[in-house]
Amino acid sequence: LGDGTIIKVSGDFGTDYGFLSALEATAAGGGASFRGTAGSVQDRQTGLVLALGAAGEVRYRAFGLVADFPVSLRVRANALTVELPASLQLPPFGLQQPFPGGTVTVSANWVLAEPGRGVGLEKTKGGYTLTLPAGVVRVDLVRG
C-alpha cells in the first residue's frame, strides 16, 4: 500500500500496517496514514497500538499520534497509554541520552488519569498535546 511504503499483514491475530521510508514521506492505505520515516499500526481484538519509530505522524480510525521522537499509543476500551523511550540517541549516531522530555499530540478527547508529575494536556488545533518532562516514560489517559 502507499506506493510500496506500507506493508499490510492480516490474519487471525488481527491486522498490522508497517511503514518504512528511507526519506521522510507521506503515505496512506487500508485506513492507516503515515508521515515520517517509520511507523506501525497493530489492530487487535484486545486493542490498538499506533507507534512511531522516529519523528512523524501515524493515524488510524479515530486515533492519531504526532511526535518528534519514537513513541507509541496503546488504545484499549477505557484507557489510552502513551509510552515514551527511556533514552534517545541524540544527535543521530551520538551517545544515548536520557529522554529529555517533549510534546506528543494525540487525536483523542480524553483526560489525564493521574494529573501532576509535570505532565500537561492542552487542546490544540491538531488534537490534544501532552507536554512531558524529562524522565516520564508513560502517561495514561481516560475517557473525559
URLINPE-V405893 format. One record per backbone hydrogen bond with DSSP energy under -0.5 kcal/mol. NH is the residue of the N-H (numbers start at 1). CO is the residue of the C=O. Records with the same first field share a line. If there is no record, write none. Layout:
NH: CO, CO
This chain:
2: 28
4: 1
5: 1, 2
6: 1
7: 18
9: 16
11: 14
14: 11
15: 43
16: 9
17: 41
18: 7
19: 39
20: 5
21: 37
25: 36
27: 34
29: 32
32: 29
33: 59
34: 27
35: 57
36: 25
37: 55
39: 19
40: 51
41: 17
42: 49
43: 15, 41
44: 42, 47
47: 44
48: 75
49: 42
50: 73
51: 40
52: 71
53: 38
54: 38
56: 67
57: 35
58: 65
59: 33
60: 63
61: 31
63: 60
65: 58
66: 105
67: 56
68: 103
71: 52
72: 83
73: 50
74: 81
75: 48, 73
76: 74, 79
80: 141
81: 74
82: 139
83: 72, 81
84: 137
85: 70
88: 97
90: 88, 95
94: 91
97: 88
99: 86
102: 132
104: 130
105: 66
106: 104, 128
107: 64
108: 106
110: 108
111: 142
113: 140
114: 140
116: 119
119: 116
120: 131
122: 129
124: 127
127: 124
128: 106
129: 122
130: 104, 128
131: 120
132: 102, 130
135: 99
136: 133
139: 82
141: 80
142: 111
143: 78
144: 109
